[in-house]
Amino acid sequence: MATVSRADTVWEGDLGSGSGRVHVSSGVFGEFPVTWADRAERKHGTTSPEELIAAAHSACYSMAFSSGLSKAGFKVDRLSTTAEVEFVPGTGITTVTITVVGRVGGIDAAKFRELAEGAKDGCPVSKAMKGNVELRLNASLES
């Protein structure tokens, strides 16, 4: 059965001087403000649509990679994943760089990288971006 995720935004004013408030239906975190200046200048203590995409992508990728590793017979102890979404005003989102460091039993670096690439191409958020945004991957085993 499909699930539907929902977020609502109310925006007031024009792009440069206006602002909005975003609310997610799950209630997992409270309503938060968004403005163009916060988005374009990345002020500390504020968020942006791109940061929310980065959060979604790092979580989705971690789940997909964990699944792929497990299906290949490896024991996943830990995956630390970062997603960085690059936004260029006037152009849009240009790249997403996923960096993953894993602690996985019985795997070598080459197999880890192979399965990491598969997760990059296979996670639903990556699939939604494929062909529109350059997806980059840095994958390594914990030292």
C-alpha positions, 0 to 999 in steps of 0.5 A: 500500500502506498503512503503519502507524505504531506507538508503545507506552506503558507507564503505571504508577499513577494519573493524578496521580502516575503516569507512563509511558514512550513508545517509537516503533517507528521508533527515530528517537528514544529512549524518553521519559517522560510524566506528567500534570503535564508535560502540564498544566503544560508543563514545559521538557524534557518532552513531551506527546501534544499536542506530538507531535500538533503535530509530526505536524501541522506535518510533514503540513501542510508535505508537503501544502502543498508538493504543492499548490503544485507541482501548481499549477505553483509552485516551492517554495523553502522552507516554515517551518511551526509547529503549536500545539496548545492543550490545556485540562485537563478539556476536551481539545484545543481548537484547532490553529493552523498558521502557515506562511511560504513562499518560493515562486517566481512566486506572489502572496499571494492564491494562496498563501493559497488553496493554504495553505487547501487544504492545511489542509483536505486534509492527513491529520492535519487531516482526522483532526481536522476536526469535533473541533478548531478548525483555524486558519491564518496564511499569509504569503510571506517578506518 
